[in-house]
Amino acid sequence: MSDVETRIEALEVRAAYQDQVIEDLNQTVIAQWKLIDSLKRQLNELLDRVQEVEDNAGGNSTPEPPPPHY
C-alpha cells in the first residue's frame, strides 16, 4: 500500500473508534439523566411527605427557645 492509502486507512479506523466512543458516552449520559430524574422524583416525594408530617404534627409552629445553659 502507498503512504496515502495507509494514512487514509488509519484515519478511517480512528474515525470508527471515535464513533464508538461517542456512542458509549452518549449511552452513559442518558443513563445518568434517567437516574437523576428518578432521584429528583424521590426527593420531591420525600419533601412532600415531610411537609405533610409537619402539617399534621400540629402544636406550636414557633421554634423552641434554647436551653438555659446557652
PQR file with spaces between the fields and no chain letter, atoms N, CA, C, O and H, PARSE charges and radii, in Angstrom:
ATOM       1  N    MET     1       0.842   -1.186    0.000 -0.4000 1.5000
ATOM       2  CA   MET     1       0.000    0.000    0.000 -0.0000 2.0000
ATOM       3  C    MET     1       0.884    1.245    0.000  0.5500 1.7000
ATOM       4  O    MET     1       2.002    1.247    0.516 -0.5500 1.4000
ATOM       5  N    SER     2       0.353    2.269   -0.582 -0.4000 1.5000
ATOM       6  CA   SER     2       1.102    3.519   -0.610 -0.0000 2.0000
ATOM       7  C    SER     2       0.926    4.244    0.715  0.5500 1.7000
ATOM       8  O    SER     2       0.081    3.880    1.533 -0.5500 1.4000
ATOM       9  H    SER     2      -0.555    2.266   -1.001  0.4000 1.0000
ATOM      10  N    ASP     3       1.713    5.243    0.904 -0.4000 1.5000
ATOM      11  CA   ASP     3       1.669    6.029    2.139 -0.0000 2.0000
ATOM      12  C    ASP     3       0.305    6.705    2.310  0.5500 1.7000
ATOM      13  O    ASP     3      -0.216    6.782    3.423 -0.5500 1.4000
ATOM      14  H    ASP     3       2.399    5.539    0.240  0.4000 1.0000
ATOM      15  N    VAL     4      -0.266    7.190    1.215 -0.4000 1.5000
ATOM      16  CA   VAL     4      -1.564    7.867    1.275 -0.0000 2.0000
ATOM      17  C    VAL     4      -2.652    6.877    1.677  0.5500 1.7000
ATOM      18  O    VAL     4      -3.495    7.188    2.519 -0.5500 1.4000
ATOM      19  H    VAL     4       0.158    7.127    0.311  0.4000 1.0000
ATOM      20  N    GLU     5      -2.636    5.687    1.078 -0.4000 1.5000
ATOM      21  CA   GLU     5      -3.632    4.663    1.424 -0.0000 2.0000
ATOM      22  C    GLU     5      -3.520    4.246    2.884  0.5500 1.7000
ATOM      23  O    GLU     5      -4.533    4.029    3.549 -0.5500 1.4000
ATOM      24  H    GLU     5      -1.951    5.435    0.394  0.4000 1.0000
ATOM      25  N    THR     6      -2.316    4.136    3.375 -0.4000 1.5000
ATOM      26  CA   THR     6      -2.089    3.767    4.771 -0.0000 2.0000
ATOM      27  C    THR     6      -2.629    4.844    5.705  0.5500 1.7000
ATOM      28  O    THR     6      -3.262    4.545    6.719 -0.5500 1.4000
ATOM      29  H    THR     6      -1.493    4.312    2.835  0.4000 1.0000
ATOM      30  N    ARG     7      -2.375    6.083    5.354 -0.4000 1.5000
ATOM      31  CA   ARG     7      -2.863    7.189    6.183 -0.0000 2.0000
ATOM      32  C    ARG     7      -4.387    7.256    6.167  0.5500 1.7000
ATOM      33  O    ARG     7      -5.011    7.492    7.201 -0.5500 1.4000
ATOM      34  H    ARG     7      -1.861    6.325    4.531  0.4000 1.0000
ATOM      35  N    ILE     8      -4.982    7.051    4.998 -0.4000 1.5000
ATOM      36  CA   ILE     8      -6.448    7.072    4.895 -0.0000 2.0000
ATOM      37  C    ILE     8      -7.049    5.940    5.714  0.5500 1.7000
ATOM      38  O    ILE     8      -8.033    6.147    6.425 -0.5500 1.4000
ATOM      39  H    ILE     8      -4.474    6.859    4.158  0.4000 1.0000
ATOM      40  N    GLU     9      -6.479    4.763    5.625 -0.4000 1.5000
ATOM      41  CA   GLU     9      -6.979    3.630    6.404 -0.0000 2.0000
ATOM      42  C    GLU     9      -6.857    3.901    7.903  0.5500 1.7000
ATOM      43  O    GLU     9      -7.766    3.579    8.669 -0.5500 1.4000
ATOM      44  H    GLU     9      -5.680    4.595    5.047  0.4000 1.0000
ATOM      45  N    ALA    10      -5.755    4.484    8.317 -0.4000 1.5000
ATOM      46  CA   ALA    10      -5.569    4.810    9.733 -0.0000 2.0000
ATOM      47  C    ALA    10      -6.616    5.823   10.190  0.5500 1.7000
ATOM      48  O    ALA    10      -7.142    5.721   11.298 -0.5500 1.4000
ATOM      49  H    ALA    10      -5.017    4.746    7.695  0.4000 1.0000
ATOM      50  N    LEU    11      -6.919    6.806    9.331 -0.4000 1.5000
ATOM      51  CA   LEU    11      -7.947    7.790    9.674 -0.0000 2.0000
ATOM      52  C    LEU    11      -9.329    7.145    9.753  0.5500 1.7000
ATOM      53  O    LEU    11     -10.123    7.501   10.623 -0.5500 1.4000
ATOM      54  H    LEU    11      -6.492    6.889    8.430  0.4000 1.0000
ATOM      55  N    GLU    12      -9.625    6.205    8.862 -0.4000 1.5000
ATOM      56  CA   GLU    12     -10.912    5.514    8.897 -0.0000 2.0000
ATOM      57  C    GLU    12     -11.062    4.681   10.164  0.5500 1.7000
ATOM      58  O    GLU    12     -12.132    4.654   10.773 -0.5500 1.4000
ATOM      59  H    GLU    12      -8.979    5.916    8.155  0.4000 1.0000
ATOM      60  N    VAL    13     -10.006    4.014   10.551 -0.4000 1.5000
ATOM      61  CA   VAL    13     -10.039    3.224   11.780 -0.0000 2.0000
ATOM      62  C    VAL    13     -10.242    4.138   12.980  0.5500 1.7000
ATOM      63  O    VAL    13     -11.026    3.845   13.882 -0.5500 1.4000
ATOM      64  H    VAL    13      -9.137    4.037   10.057  0.4000 1.0000
ATOM      65  N    ARG    14      -9.529    5.231   12.970 -0.4000 1.5000
ATOM      66  CA   ARG    14      -9.639    6.191   14.079 -0.0000 2.0000
ATOM      67  C    ARG    14     -11.052    6.776   14.161  0.5500 1.7000
ATOM      68  O    ARG    14     -11.602    6.913   15.254 -0.5500 1.4000
ATOM      69  H    ARG    14      -8.892    5.470   12.237  0.4000 1.0000
ATOM      70  N    ALA    15     -11.630    7.115   13.029 -0.4000 1.5000
ATOM      71  CA   ALA    15     -12.988    7.661   12.997 -0.0000 2.0000
ATOM      72  C    ALA    15     -13.995    6.633   13.503  0.5500 1.7000
ATOM      73  O    ALA    15     -14.915    6.984   14.243 -0.5500 1.4000
ATOM      74  H    ALA    15     -11.183    7.004   12.141  0.4000 1.0000
ATOM      75  N    ALA    16     -13.836    5.387   13.121 -0.4000 1.5000
ATOM      76  CA   ALA    16     -14.745    4.331   13.583 -0.0000 2.0000
ATOM      77  C    ALA    16     -14.629    4.158   15.096  0.5500 1.7000
ATOM      78  O    ALA    16     -15.640    4.004   15.781 -0.5500 1.4000
ATOM      79  H    ALA    16     -13.089    5.102   12.520  0.4000 1.0000
ATOM      80  N    TYR    17     -13.417    4.182   15.615 -0.4000 1.5000
ATOM      81  CA   TYR    17     -13.206    4.058   17.051 -0.0000 2.0000
ATOM      82  C    TYR    17     -13.841    5.240   17.781  0.5500 1.7000
ATOM      83  O    TYR    17     -14.477    5.058   18.819 -0.5500 1.4000
ATOM      84  H    TYR    17     -12.596    4.307   15.058  0.4000 1.0000
ATOM      85  N    GLN    18     -13.672    6.446   17.247 -0.4000 1.5000
ATOM      86  CA   GLN    18     -14.239    7.626   17.889 -0.0000 2.0000
ATOM      87  C    GLN    18     -15.763    7.597   17.859  0.5500 1.7000
ATOM      88  O    GLN    18     -16.411    8.034   18.809 -0.5500 1.4000
ATOM      89  H    GLN    18     -13.154    6.594   16.405  0.4000 1.0000
ATOM      90  N    ASP    19     -16.339    7.082   16.770 -0.4000 1.5000
ATOM      91  CA   ASP    19     -17.791    6.945   16.704 -0.0000 2.0000
ATOM      92  C    ASP    19     -18.294    6.031   17.812  0.5500 1.7000
ATOM      93  O    ASP    19     -19.316    6.320   18.435 -0.5500 1.4000
ATOM      94  H    ASP    19     -15.812    6.727   15.998  0.4000 1.0000
ATOM      95  N    GLN    20     -17.588    4.928   18.064 -0.4000 1.5000
ATOM      96  CA   GLN    20     -17.991    4.001   19.113 -0.0000 2.0000
ATOM      97  C    GLN    20     -17.850    4.644   20.495  0.5500 1.7000
ATOM      98  O    GLN    20     -18.713    4.458   21.353 -0.5500 1.4000
ATOM      99  H    GLN    20     -16.758    4.694   17.558  0.4000 1.0000
ATOM     100  N    VAL    21     -16.780    5.389   20.713 -0.4000 1.5000
ATOM     101  CA   VAL    21     -16.574    6.069   21.991 -0.0000 2.0000
ATOM     102  C    VAL    21     -17.677    7.096   22.226  0.5500 1.7000
ATOM     103  O    VAL    21     -18.200    7.207   23.335 -0.5500 1.4000
ATOM     104  H    VAL    21     -16.079    5.539   20.016  0.4000 1.0000
ATOM     105  N    ILE    22     -18.031    7.847   21.183 -0.4000 1.5000
ATOM     106  CA   ILE    22     -19.096    8.843   21.307 -0.0000 2.0000
ATOM     107  C    ILE    22     -20.411    8.161   21.648  0.5500 1.7000
ATOM     108  O    ILE    22     -21.150    8.652   22.501 -0.5500 1.4000
ATOM     109  H    ILE    22     -17.607    7.757   20.282  0.4000 1.0000
ATOM     110  N    GLU    23     -20.719    7.059   21.013 -0.4000 1.5000
ATOM     111  CA   GLU    23     -21.963    6.334   21.295 -0.0000 2.0000
ATOM     112  C    GLU    23     -21.968    5.793   22.731  0.5500 1.7000
ATOM     113  O    GLU    23     -22.991    5.860   23.414 -0.5500 1.4000
ATOM     114  H    GLU    23     -20.119    6.659   20.320  0.4000 1.0000
ATOM     115  N    ASP    24     -20.842    5.265   23.185 -0.4000 1.5000
ATOM     116  CA   ASP    24     -20.745    4.784   24.572 -0.0000 2.0000
ATOM     117  C    ASP    24     -20.958    5.925   25.568  0.5500 1.7000
ATOM     118  O    ASP    24     -21.663    5.764   26.564 -0.5500 1.4000
ATOM     119  H    ASP    24     -20.012    5.211   22.631  0.4000 1.0000
ATOM     120  N    LEU    25     -20.345    7.074   25.294 -0.4000 1.5000
ATOM     121  CA   LEU    25     -20.510    8.228   26.175 -0.0000 2.0000
ATOM     122  C    LEU    25     -21.964    8.716   26.164  0.5500 1.7000
ATOM     123  O    LEU    25     -22.499    9.103   27.202 -0.5500 1.4000
ATOM     124  H    LEU    25     -19.772    7.205   24.485  0.4000 1.0000
ATOM     125  N    ASN    26     -22.584    8.695   25.013 -0.4000 1.5000
ATOM     126  CA   ASN    26     -23.978    9.112   24.901 -0.0000 2.0000
ATOM     127  C    ASN    26     -24.870    8.195   25.746  0.5500 1.7000
ATOM     128  O    ASN    26     -25.752    8.677   26.457 -0.5500 1.4000
ATOM     129  H    ASN    26     -22.149    8.380   24.169  0.4000 1.0000
ATOM     130  N    GLN    27     -24.648    6.900   25.674 -0.4000 1.5000
ATOM     131  CA   GLN    27     -25.440    5.958   26.471 -0.0000 2.0000
ATOM     132  C    GLN    27     -25.232    6.176   27.965  0.5500 1.7000
ATOM     133  O    GLN    27     -26.171    6.051   28.751 -0.5500 1.4000
ATOM     134  H    GLN    27     -23.931    6.509   25.097  0.4000 1.0000
ATOM     135  N    THR    28     -24.004    6.502   28.356 -0.4000 1.5000
ATOM     136  CA   THR    28     -23.715    6.785   29.758 -0.0000 2.0000
ATOM     137  C    THR    28     -24.446    8.038   30.221  0.5500 1.7000
ATOM     138  O    THR    28     -25.009    8.062   31.315 -0.5500 1.4000
ATOM     139  H    THR    28     -23.241    6.604   27.718  0.4000 1.0000
ATOM     140  N    VAL    29     -24.438    9.071   29.399 -0.4000 1.5000
ATOM     141  CA   VAL    29     -25.125   10.316   29.749 -0.0000 2.0000
ATOM     142  C    VAL    29     -26.629   10.071   29.867  0.5500 1.7000
ATOM     143  O    VAL    29     -27.268   10.575   30.791 -0.5500 1.4000
ATOM     144  H    VAL    29     -23.980    9.051   28.510  0.4000 1.0000
ATOM     145  N    ILE    30     -27.190    9.309   28.948 -0.4000 1.5000
ATOM     146  CA   ILE    30     -28.620    9.001   29.001 -0.0000 2.0000
ATOM     147  C    ILE    30     -28.962    8.263   30.293  0.5500 1.7000
ATOM     148  O    ILE    30     -29.947    8.588   30.956 -0.5500 1.4000
ATOM     149  H    ILE    30     -26.671    8.900   28.197  0.4000 1.0000
ATOM     150  N    ALA    31     -28.152    7.278   30.648 -0.4000 1.5000
ATOM     151  CA   ALA    31     -28.394    6.521   31.878 -0.0000 2.0000
ATOM     152  C    ALA    31     -28.297    7.427   33.105  0.5500 1.7000
ATOM     153  O    ALA    31     -29.094    7.294   34.035 -0.5500 1.4000
ATOM     154  H    ALA    31     -27.352    7.014   30.110  0.4000 1.0000
ATOM     155  N    GLN    32     -27.344    8.333   33.117 -0.4000 1.5000
ATOM     156  CA   GLN    32     -27.188    9.243   34.254 -0.0000 2.0000
ATOM     157  C    GLN    32     -28.382   10.188   34.358  0.5500 1.7000
ATOM     158  O    GLN    32     -28.853   10.455   35.463 -0.5500 1.4000
ATOM     159  H    GLN    32     -26.697    8.441   32.362  0.4000 1.0000
ATOM     160  N    TRP    33     -28.878   10.697   33.239 -0.4000 1.5000
ATOM     161  CA   TRP    33     -30.033   11.591   33.286 -0.0000 2.0000
ATOM     162  C    TRP    33     -31.268   10.860   33.794  0.5500 1.7000
ATOM     163  O    TRP    33     -32.072   11.431   34.531 -0.5500 1.4000
ATOM     164  H    TRP    33     -28.495   10.480   32.341  0.4000 1.0000
ATOM     165  N    LYS    34     -31.420    9.588   33.399 -0.4000 1.5000
ATOM     166  CA   LYS    34     -32.557    8.812   33.906 -0.0000 2.0000
ATOM     167  C    LYS    34     -32.451    8.649   35.419  0.5500 1.7000
ATOM     168  O    LYS    34     -33.447    8.767   36.133 -0.5500 1.4000
ATOM     169  H    LYS    34     -30.766    9.125   32.800  0.4000 1.0000
ATOM     170  N    LEU    35     -31.246    8.378   35.902 -0.4000 1.5000
ATOM     171  CA   LEU    35     -31.037    8.234   37.340 -0.0000 2.0000
ATOM     172  C    LEU    35     -31.287    9.556   38.056  0.5500 1.7000
ATOM     173  O    LEU    35     -31.919    9.573   39.113 -0.5500 1.4000
ATOM     174  H    LEU    35     -30.437    8.282   35.322  0.4000 1.0000
ATOM     175  N    ILE    36     -30.810   10.648   37.507 -0.4000 1.5000
ATOM     176  CA   ILE    36     -31.028   11.968   38.112 -0.0000 2.0000
ATOM     177  C    ILE    36     -32.516   12.278   38.184  0.5500 1.7000
ATOM     178  O    ILE    36     -32.997   12.764   39.207 -0.5500 1.4000
ATOM     179  H    ILE    36     -30.296   10.635   36.649  0.4000 1.0000
ATOM     180  N    ASP    37     -33.253   12.001   37.106 -0.4000 1.5000
ATOM     181  CA   ASP    37     -34.695   12.251   37.116 -0.0000 2.0000
ATOM     182  C    ASP    37     -35.389   11.409   38.182  0.5500 1.7000
ATOM     183  O    ASP    37     -36.281   11.897   38.876 -0.5500 1.4000
ATOM     184  H    ASP    37     -32.862   11.607   36.275  0.4000 1.0000
ATOM     185  N    SER    38     -34.987   10.154   38.314 -0.4000 1.5000
ATOM     186  CA   SER    38     -35.573    9.285   39.328 -0.0000 2.0000
ATOM     187  C    SER    38     -35.279    9.810   40.736  0.5500 1.7000
ATOM     188  O    SER    38     -36.160    9.829   41.595 -0.5500 1.4000
ATOM     189  H    SER    38     -34.263    9.758   37.750  0.4000 1.0000
ATOM     190  N    LEU    39     -34.051   10.229   40.960 -0.4000 1.5000
ATOM     191  CA   LEU    39     -33.677   10.754   42.275 -0.0000 2.0000
ATOM     192  C    LEU    39     -34.407   12.059   42.588  0.5500 1.7000
ATOM     193  O    LEU    39     -34.775   12.301   43.738 -0.5500 1.4000
ATOM     194  H    LEU    39     -33.335   10.214   40.263  0.4000 1.0000
ATOM     195  N    LYS    40     -34.620   12.899   41.575 -0.4000 1.5000
ATOM     196  CA   LYS    40     -35.380   14.132   41.781 -0.0000 2.0000
ATOM     197  C    LYS    40     -36.816   13.820   42.188  0.5500 1.7000
ATOM     198  O    LYS    40     -37.361   14.458   43.089 -0.5500 1.4000
ATOM     199  H    LYS    40     -34.322   12.702   40.641  0.4000 1.0000
ATOM     200  N    ARG    41     -37.427   12.837   41.525 -0.4000 1.5000
ATOM     201  CA   ARG    41     -38.799   12.464   41.880 -0.0000 2.0000
ATOM     202  C    ARG    41     -38.856   11.936   43.311  0.5500 1.7000
ATOM     203  O    ARG    41     -39.760   12.288   44.069 -0.5500 1.4000
ATOM     204  H    ARG    41     -36.984   12.319   40.794  0.4000 1.0000
ATOM     205  N    GLN    42     -37.892   11.090   43.682 -0.4000 1.5000
ATOM     206  CA   GLN    42     -37.860   10.549   45.042 -0.0000 2.0000
ATOM     207  C    GLN    42     -37.687   11.669   46.063  0.5500 1.7000
ATOM     208  O    GLN    42     -38.345   11.672   47.103 -0.5500 1.4000
ATOM     209  H    GLN    42     -37.158   10.804   43.066  0.4000 1.0000
ATOM     210  N    LEU    43     -36.808   12.615   45.769 -0.4000 1.5000
ATOM     211  CA   LEU    43     -36.576   13.728   46.685 -0.0000 2.0000
ATOM     212  C    LEU    43     -37.842   14.557   46.852  0.5500 1.7000
ATOM     213  O    LEU    43     -38.194   14.936   47.969 -0.5500 1.4000
ATOM     214  H    LEU    43     -36.273   12.613   44.923  0.4000 1.0000
ATOM     215  N    ASN    44     -38.528   14.840   45.749 -0.4000 1.5000
ATOM     216  CA   ASN    44     -39.765   15.608   45.834 -0.0000 2.0000
ATOM     217  C    ASN    44     -40.829   14.870   46.635  0.5500 1.7000
ATOM     218  O    ASN    44     -41.568   15.487   47.402 -0.5500 1.4000
ATOM     219  H    ASN    44     -38.242   14.532   44.842  0.4000 1.0000
ATOM     220  N    GLU    45     -40.913   13.547   46.463 -0.4000 1.5000
ATOM     221  CA   GLU    45     -41.858   12.760   47.251 -0.0000 2.0000
ATOM     222  C    GLU    45     -41.524   12.827   48.741  0.5500 1.7000
ATOM     223  O    GLU    45     -42.415   12.972   49.578 -0.5500 1.4000
ATOM     224  H    GLU    45     -40.313   13.045   45.840  0.4000 1.0000
ATOM     225  N    LEU    46     -40.250   12.722   49.059 -0.4000 1.5000
ATOM     226  CA   LEU    46     -39.836   12.801   50.462 -0.0000 2.0000
ATOM     227  C    LEU    46     -40.117   14.182   51.047  0.5500 1.7000
ATOM     228  O    LEU    46     -40.566   14.299   52.187 -0.5500 1.4000
ATOM     229  H    LEU    46     -39.526   12.604   48.378  0.4000 1.0000
ATOM     230  N    LEU    47     -39.855   15.210   50.274 -0.4000 1.5000
ATOM     231  CA   LEU    47     -40.145   16.565   50.753 -0.0000 2.0000
ATOM     232  C    LEU    47     -41.637   16.743   50.998  0.5500 1.7000
ATOM     233  O    LEU    47     -42.038   17.369   51.979 -0.5500 1.4000
ATOM     234  H    LEU    47     -39.490   15.115   49.348  0.4000 1.0000
ATOM     235  N    ASP    48     -42.459   16.196   50.111 -0.4000 1.5000
ATOM     236  CA   ASP    48     -43.909   16.264   50.299 -0.0000 2.0000
ATOM     237  C    ASP    48     -44.331   15.522   51.564  0.5500 1.7000
ATOM     238  O    ASP    48     -45.180   15.994   52.320 -0.5500 1.4000
ATOM     239  H    ASP    48     -42.134   15.687   49.313  0.4000 1.0000
ATOM     240  N    ARG    49     -43.726   14.351   51.784 -0.4000 1.5000
ATOM     241  CA   ARG    49     -44.080   13.573   52.980 -0.0000 2.0000
ATOM     242  C    ARG    49     -43.656   14.295   54.254  0.5500 1.7000
ATOM     243  O    ARG    49     -44.400   14.305   55.235 -0.5500 1.4000
ATOM     244  H    ARG    49     -43.036   13.968   51.169  0.4000 1.0000
ATOM     245  N    VAL    50     -42.479   14.894   54.250 -0.4000 1.5000
ATOM     246  CA   VAL    50     -42.007   15.639   55.425 -0.0000 2.0000
ATOM     247  C    VAL    50     -42.929   16.820   55.687  0.5500 1.7000
ATOM     248  O    VAL    50     -43.295   17.087   56.831 -0.5500 1.4000
ATOM     249  H    VAL    50     -41.875   14.885   53.454  0.4000 1.0000
ATOM     250  N    GLN    51     -43.302   17.525   54.626 -0.4000 1.5000
ATOM     251  CA   GLN    51     -44.205   18.665   54.789 -0.0000 2.0000
ATOM     252  C    GLN    51     -45.552   18.201   55.345  0.5500 1.7000
ATOM     253  O    GLN    51     -46.143   18.867   56.195 -0.5500 1.4000
ATOM     254  H    GLN    51     -43.005   17.307   53.696  0.4000 1.0000
ATOM     255  N    GLU    52     -46.027   17.062   54.862 -0.4000 1.5000
ATOM     256  CA   GLU    52     -47.299   16.530   55.358 -0.0000 2.0000
ATOM     257  C    GLU    52     -47.203   16.165   56.833  0.5500 1.7000
ATOM     258  O    GLU    52     -48.126   16.440   57.599 -0.5500 1.4000
ATOM     259  H    GLU    52     -45.547   16.521   54.172  0.4000 1.0000
ATOM     260  N    VAL    53     -46.103   15.554   57.237 -0.4000 1.5000
ATOM     261  CA   VAL    53     -45.916   15.197   58.642 -0.0000 2.0000
ATOM     262  C    VAL    53     -45.849   16.459   59.498  0.5500 1.7000
ATOM     263  O    VAL    53     -46.442   16.516   60.576 -0.5500 1.4000
ATOM     264  H    VAL    53     -45.353   15.330   56.615  0.4000 1.0000
ATOM     265  N    GLU    54     -45.131   17.464   59.019 -0.4000 1.5000
ATOM     266  CA   GLU    54     -45.044   18.721   59.776 -0.0000 2.0000
ATOM     267  C    GLU    54     -46.420   19.370   59.898  0.5500 1.7000
ATOM     268  O    GLU    54     -46.775   19.891   60.954 -0.5500 1.4000
ATOM     269  H    GLU    54     -44.649   17.418   58.144  0.4000 1.0000
ATOM     270  N    ASP    55     -47.188   19.335   58.815 -0.4000 1.5000
ATOM     271  CA   ASP    55     -48.521   19.938   58.847 -0.0000 2.0000
ATOM     272  C    ASP    55     -49.447   19.189   59.801  0.5500 1.7000
ATOM     273  O    ASP    55     -50.264   19.809   60.482 -0.5500 1.4000
ATOM     274  H    ASP    55     -46.899   18.911   57.956  0.4000 1.0000
ATOM     275  N    ASN    56     -49.328   17.876   59.856 -0.4000 1.5000
ATOM     276  CA   ASN    56     -50.199   17.060   60.697 -0.0000 2.0000
ATOM     277  C    ASN    56     -49.727   16.990   62.146  0.5500 1.7000
ATOM     278  O    ASN    56     -50.471   16.536   63.015 -0.5500 1.4000
ATOM     279  H    ASN    56     -48.665   17.373   59.303  0.4000 1.0000
ATOM     280  N    ALA    57     -48.519   17.425   62.412 -0.4000 1.5000
ATOM     281  CA   ALA    57     -47.982   17.344   63.769 -0.0000 2.0000
ATOM     282  C    ALA    57     -48.709   18.295   64.705  0.5500 1.7000
ATOM     283  O    ALA    57     -48.780   18.066   65.912 -0.5500 1.4000
ATOM     284  H    ALA    57     -47.915   17.794   61.705  0.4000 1.0000
ATOM     285  N    GLY    58     -49.239   19.345   64.144 -0.4000 1.5000
ATOM     286  CA   GLY    58     -49.961   20.309   64.970 -0.0000 2.0000
ATOM     287  C    GLY    58     -49.029   20.982   65.960  0.5500 1.7000
ATOM     288  O    GLY    58     -47.813   21.019   65.769 -0.5500 1.4000
ATOM     289  H    GLY    58     -49.182   19.532   63.163  0.4000 1.0000
ATOM     290  N    GLY    59     -49.605   21.500   66.996 -0.4000 1.5000
ATOM     291  CA   GLY    59     -48.795   22.116   68.041 -0.0000 2.0000
ATOM     292  C    GLY    59     -48.269   23.477   67.621  0.5500 1.7000
ATOM     293  O    GLY    59     -48.764   24.107   66.686 -0.5500 1.4000
ATOM     294  H    GLY    59     -50.593   21.470   67.152  0.4000 1.0000
ATOM     295  N    ASN    60     -47.278   23.891   68.328 -0.4000 1.5000
ATOM     296  CA   ASN    60     -46.708   25.209   68.164 -0.0000 2.0000
ATOM     297  C    ASN    60     -45.748   25.225   66.974  0.5500 1.7000
ATOM     298  O    ASN    60     -44.873   24.364   66.873 -0.5500 1.4000
ATOM     299  H    ASN    60     -46.876   23.379   69.088  0.4000 1.0000
ATOM     300  N    SER    61     -45.902   26.180   66.090 -0.4000 1.5000
ATOM     301  CA   SER    61     -45.016   26.249   64.936 -0.0000 2.0000
ATOM     302  C    SER    61     -43.812   27.148   65.180  0.5500 1.7000
ATOM     303  O    SER    61     -42.947   27.270   64.312 -0.5500 1.4000
ATOM     304  H    SER    61     -46.613   26.879   66.171  0.4000 1.0000
ATOM     305  N    THR    62     -43.746   27.780   66.352 -0.4000 1.5000
ATOM     306  CA   THR    62     -42.594   28.627   66.660 -0.0000 2.0000
ATOM     307  C    THR    62     -41.458   27.735   67.145  0.5500 1.7000
ATOM     308  O    THR    62     -41.699   26.700   67.766 -0.5500 1.4000
ATOM     309  H    THR    62     -44.449   27.680   67.056  0.4000 1.0000
ATOM     310  N    PRO    63     -40.243   28.127   66.866 -0.5600 1.5000
ATOM     311  CA   PRO    63     -39.110   27.301   67.294  0.2800 2.0000
ATOM     312  C    PRO    63     -38.963   27.306   68.811  0.5500 1.7000
ATOM     313  O    PRO    63     -39.334   28.265   69.488 -0.5500 1.4000
ATOM     314  N    GLU    64     -38.416   26.220   69.319 -0.4000 1.5000
ATOM     315  CA   GLU    64     -38.185   26.123   70.767 -0.0000 2.0000
ATOM     316  C    GLU    64     -37.089   27.090   71.180  0.5500 1.7000
ATOM     317  O    GLU    64     -36.135   27.307   70.433 -0.5500 1.4000
ATOM     318  H    GLU    64     -38.115   25.442   68.769  0.4000 1.0000
ATOM     319  N    PRO    65     -37.221   27.676   72.374 -0.5600 1.5000
ATOM     320  CA   PRO    65     -36.135   28.533   72.843  0.2800 2.0000
ATOM     321  C    PRO    65     -34.919   27.665   73.211  0.5500 1.7000
ATOM     322  O    PRO    65     -35.067   26.485   73.530 -0.5500 1.4000
ATOM     323  N    PRO    66     -33.746   28.246   73.167 -0.5600 1.5000
ATOM     324  CA   PRO    66     -32.560   27.456   73.521  0.2800 2.0000
ATOM     325  C    PRO    66     -32.590   27.045   74.979  0.5500 1.7000
ATOM     326  O    PRO    66     -33.222   27.716   75.795 -0.5500 1.4000
ATOM     327  N    PRO    67     -31.920   25.956   75.324 -0.5600 1.5000
ATOM     328  CA   PRO    67     -31.870   25.520   76.728  0.2800 2.0000
ATOM     329  C    PRO    67     -31.206   26.598   77.593  0.5500 1.7000
ATOM     330  O    PRO    67     -30.481   27.447   77.075 -0.5500 1.4000
ATOM     331  N    PRO    68     -31.451   26.567   78.909 -0.5600 1.5000
ATOM     332  CA   PRO    68     -30.951   27.612   79.804  0.2800 2.0000
ATOM     333  C    PRO    68     -29.425   27.752   79.833  0.5500 1.7000
ATOM     334  O    PRO    68     -28.919   28.835   80.126 -0.5500 1.4000
ATOM     335  N    HIS    69     -28.698   26.701   79.541 -0.4000 1.5000
ATOM     336  CA   HIS    69     -27.241   26.793   79.641 -0.0000 2.0000
ATOM     337  C    HIS    69     -26.620   27.529   78.469  0.5500 1.7000
ATOM     338  O    HIS    69     -25.396   27.648   78.414 -0.5500 1.4000
ATOM     339  H    HIS    69     -29.109   25.821   79.303  0.4000 1.0000
ATOM     340  N    TYR    70     -27.418   28.029   77.526 -0.4000 1.5000
ATOM     341  CA   TYR    70     -26.858   28.792   76.410 -0.0000 2.0000
ATOM     342  C    TYR    70     -26.808   30.217   76.757  0.5500 1.7000
ATOM     343  O    TYR    70     -26.367   31.034   75.949 -0.5500 1.4000
ATOM     344  H    TYR    70     -28.412   27.931   77.571  0.4000 1.0000
